[in-house]
Amino acid sequence: MQQFRDQYHNSVFYLLLLALGTLVAFWPTYFSIFREAPAHAHAHGLAMSAWLLLLISQAWLIRSGRRDLHRLVGRSSFVIVPLVIFTTMSFAHATLERDGLVPPRPYIFYLQMQLLVAFSLCYALAIYNRRRPAVHARFMICTALVMIDPILARVVFFYLWEPGSMVLLQVVTYTVTDLALVALIAADFRREWRLKVYPAMLGVFLLLQIPNFLITGSAWWRGVAAWYLALPLP
């Protein structure tokens, strides 16, 4: 029980920082043109915002000792997560339809699918381990780590510097995400907690990240993107 509380004690502040980063990152391409944004962008934005708000509220409830409300509010994830998955798939389909299969769209399509797989896996494992609070908490935190890439990439590109290469930008965002996992592993090690969640997820994240540099320019992956584009998604 103490591990559960300690793990969530300060996470609410990091999640609030992530929410602020979301506002800054998506201001140029979404919030500043909110009325003109297409429906699929609104749907995806609302679903992801709902998930981030849920994470913040859950972390705050644990920090406040309200485990009863934590469990009650957590049930909303059974609605929010399917919406996140569906709207992400729809958003990826709509952007493929808009831009076609010319570079860098197949590259971005892989990134969207990679992040969706990582998010879905983390959530599924969190629910599977819901009766093991310390493990559950760590998998839920990993769902938030998935958001670092799209947020940081936009912050870097719009406000800091233009890398000149999407590959270089991707190296930056992947490195920061993986270092966050390394920091969490180190924190667990310092507290002598031998849970394997973060090391396992670091391995999963790396396995999902590496193909982005190897296959996204191939004819095979363009064929996968073309197959996805042909699906009758809204």
C-alpha positions, 0 to 999 in steps of 0.5 A: 500500500505504501508503495502505491501511495509513494508512486503516485505522490508527486505524479499528479504534478508531472501529469499537470506539466504534461497537460500544459505541454499539450496546450503549448504543443498543439496550439499552432496546429489545433487550439489556435484554429479550433473552429476550423479543425476537422471533426476527426481532429476534434474527436481525437483531441477530446478523447486524449484530453479525457484520458489525460484528465482521468490520469490527473484525477486518479493521481490526485485521488490517490495522493488525497487518500481517496481510493474509493473514488479512485476505483469509481472514477477509474471505471470511466476508462472502459469508455475513454480508452476505446474512444482513444483507440478508435479516434486515433485510428480514424485520425491516422486514416484521415491524414493518410487520405488527406496527404496520400502515401508520399513521404513523410506520411508513411513514416508518421503513420508508423509513429501513430500506430506505434504509439497506439500499440504502446498505449493499448498494451500499457493500459491492458496490462494496467487493467490486468494488474488492477488488484496489484496497486504498485504494478497497476500504477506503473503501467498507468504511468507508462500510458502517460509516457506515450504522450511525450513523443507527440508533445515534445516533437511539436514543442521542439519544432514550433518553438525551439529549433527546426532539426532539418530532419524528421529522423533527428527529431525522432531521435530526440523524442525517443531519447527523452521518452526512454530516459524517462523510463530509465529515471523511473527504473533508477527511482525504483532501484533506489527504493529497493523495489524490484518490480520489473514493469519499467525495465520491461516497458523500456524493452517494449518501447525500444522494440516499437521505436527501432522499426521506425528507422528501418521499415517506414521508407520501404515499399512493404510499409507503403503497402501496409499504409495503402491497405489501411487507407483502403479500409472503410474507416470514418 
